[in-house]
Amino acid sequence: MVPVPATRAQGRRSRYDAIVVGTGVGGSVTAGLLARRGARVLVLEKNDALGGILASYTRDGWKIDTGSHLVSRGAHGPLGAVLRQAELHAPRFLTHPIPVRSRGIFPITAPPTRSGLVATALEAARTLRLPWRDRVRVARMFFQIFTLTEWELRRWDRRTLDEFVRQHTEHPGAYFLVSFLASIFFVLPPWQVSAGEAIRSLRGVLRSYSLSYVEGGMDAFGHALLGLVEPAGGDLVTGARVVAIRPVDDDLLVTTRDGAEYTAPSVACNLAPADALALVEHADIPDDYRARVELIRPSGNAHQLKLGLRRRLVDEGCLIGGVSASGLGLGDLSIELMRRAVDAIDVGRVSDPLAIYAPVPTNYDPTLAPDGGQLIVASIYGPTRADPIDPPPRWRERAIAAMASIIPGLEDELVFAEMTPIPAIAAWMGKQNRGAICNGQFPGQVGRDRLPVATPLRGLYLCGDGAGGRGIGTELAAASALEVVAAMGRDARSARDERIAA
């Protein structure tokens, strides 16, 4: 098991080689890789526990993730690349023989290996009663997904997934199937998410076919990387909310709420761009950059429902589904139904159907629960607005009812049901915009259009889901952090060359 790194109330020195603000995926990766390269890094975390959205807590023998996460490509994606660069052999990425099962309106089970995908696709076509003409069109769509060139994908970066799917088919079942995947990946409906981003991510998931969980809990990933900081001469400080960042000579001065001050030539913020910019003082930030930051739109988000069961009721590694309280079935699916559900969520009303994404961590690692127990950590796509029509208790009631309707015996075996509403999740992550992904993957906000990791303030970088990177959730944040570490290295070499030339 990966040990939890020791933390401090304050840093041991006033100057470091780099400062990292926040210990989410982006902050942990940046700090760990810099430390592995020999840098003395100060890590400042506003919460009392490390990990950001990957943090965990314990309850009566259960270890519970703060968020609801799986790693879409496991060791084959950016998180695996990070551990290899950091020369870490733990934690491991754990897979499951039943990776995903859809329950509710559309029941289907993903095959154990990639070789079974064709048979599963044919089964889905029969279940959806796709006419042969639409089966051919959907087959052509997936052929295009895997054969688009990079130049073609860049064009689709600026168009929506809705446009891509509807050029092939408007069959409601087929549209729902592809669109539901997009909503899980990006917490956005298909008419908002970038087609290029969605296609790249779907390619990666299907090619690697390695949906994974982190052994020992999701926080083990961050703990392994942050564990490199102190041996390299750095410090991990918790309960240290940053209130200001300002340039001083060739360094940046970072001030925390308790009045502590630290300097470093480089600072990486695992924050939303607007939240990071709000900390900057006494620096000229170009108006066009500020305007660009203000225009960034976040993704949606989800309430987190944690269910502890006395015994195992779910066999799959991840449960997904559209679950209807009113008994909607396959025959009721339509594009208009999906739009009505999203419109309901936007104003804060409990939608019908509810979109559910529920990893089952104990099916990967049984040690996370007492003997025989099962933990389900479900995300319920919900509103980010401050004044939802239906309050969180109403969402909790409907979410538990939805889960009970697709998991027979759940209410009899339920030990606890905890719901963390979106505002509480956003506050823990420090996101004023409440988005699961603070720089949402809309057309115009992906690839070359995405905010770069380097800001106009020399030495200040954005790591995590606010700038740079591509991909799904944790992988997006890790890819961004890899860009930050590379950019810091380039900029440090440039600064050294300038000093030598002077």
GIDA-V705324 format. One record per run of one state. SS is the DSSP state (a for helix, b for strand, c for the rest). FROM is the first residue (numbers start at 1). LEN is the number of residues. Records with the same first field share a line. If there is no record, write none. Layout:
BEGIN
SS=FROM-LEN  FROM-LEN
END
This chain:
BEGIN
c=1-7  9-6  16-2  22-3  37-4  46-6  55-1  60-2  66-5  72-2  77-1  86-7  95-6  103-5  110-4  129-3  148-2  158-2  167-5  187-6  209-3  215-4  232-3  239-3  249-2  257-4  265-2  270-3  278-2  282-5  296-5  310-8  324-6  333-2  347-7  360-1  364-2  369-5  383-9  407-3  421-1  430-12  443-4  450-4  455-5  463-11  502-1
b=8-1  15-1  18-4  41-5  56-4  62-4  71-1  93-2  101-2  108-2  160-1  193-2  212-3  235-4  242-7  251-6  261-4  267-3  280-2  301-9  318-6  354-6  374-9  414-7  442-1  454-1  460-3
a=25-12  52-3  74-3  78-8  114-15  132-16  150-8  161-6  172-15  195-14  219-13  273-5  287-9  330-3  335-12  361-3  366-3  392-15  410-4  422-8  447-3  474-28
END
